[in-house]
Amino acid sequence: MQGQHVRTRCFLLRKEKICKDQNVLSKFLAEEEVANIMFTMADEEKAGKFWEEDLLAEGRAEGQAEGLIIAIRSLMKTMKLSASQAMDALQIPGKDRAAYARML
């Protein structure tokens, strides 16, 4: 992540130099506050992407858990298996079984 931050900062510094060289927004870019705003915006965008990825992963995990609960219940009903037998059939690891048992 540190390398990406350095690359982003270098990219923004190059863009700032191009703007100054072409006299675009030169009055504003002369102020340090504007440069700081540019860096802050880039950092916020990266943070937003990080949170988006985190929320998507969390949603996928919840969806998988719900799917397994449905499968366990289905095996219990249609095959007349106990919860433990259904989890065996679905190869659910022992460390996860107590959590699934609570959700049934």
N, C-alpha and C positions, 0 to 999 in steps of 0.2 A: 504494500500500500504506500510506503514511503516513496518508492521510485515513481509511482504514478503521480503522487503529489508534486514531486520535483518536475516531472514532465509537464504537468498542467501549469505550474508556475512559470516554467520556461516558455511555454506556448503563449501565455498571457503577456509575458514580458515582450515577446517578439511582436505580438499584435499591438501592444502599447507603442513600441518603437516605430512600427509601420504607420500608425496613426499620427505620431509626432512628425515623422519624416514627410508625410503627405499633408501636414497641417490640418488634419481632421481632429476636431475636438481638442486642439492643442491647449486652449485656455483651461479646459477642465482637467486634462491629463497632467498638467503642471502641478495640480494639487495632489498631494499624497493620499488624501481621503478617497479620491476617485479610484486610484489604483487599489487601495484597500477594499473598496466596494467590489471591484472586479474579482479580486481573489476570494472574497467572502461569497460572492454569487457562485463561483466555480466550486467552492467547498460545499455549499448548500446543495448544489445539484448532485454532487457525489454522495452526500449524506442521504438525499432523497432516494437515489438509486439503491443504496445499501439497505434502507428501510423497506423499499419496495421488494427487493429480493428476499429479505428476511420474512416479510409478511406472506409472500408467495410460498416460501418453504414451509412456514407454519400452517398455511391453508392446506397444502398438499399432505402434510403429516396428519392433520385432523381428518381429511377426506379418506386417507388410507385406514385410519383407525375406525372410522364409521363403517367403511366397507368390510373390514374384518368382523366387526360386531354383527353386521347383517349376515355375513357368511356363517358365523358361529351359531346365531339364532336359527338360521335356515337348516343347518346340519342337525341341530338339536331337535327341531320340529319334524323334519322330513325323514331323518335317519334314526330318530329316537336315541341320539347320542347324549351323553352327559356333556357339560361345558368342557370338562377336562379332555374328554375323548374328541370333541369337536376341535379343540385347540391342537391336539395331537395331529389330527387329520390335516389341519391347516399349517402345521409345522411352526406354530407360534413359540418363540423362545421362552424358556422358563422364567426369565427375568421380567417378561412383559405380561405374564399370565394373570397376576393379581390385579393389575390395572384393568385388563379386559374383563375379568370376572366382576369387578365393581361396576363396570358399564353395562352389564347385561340386565 
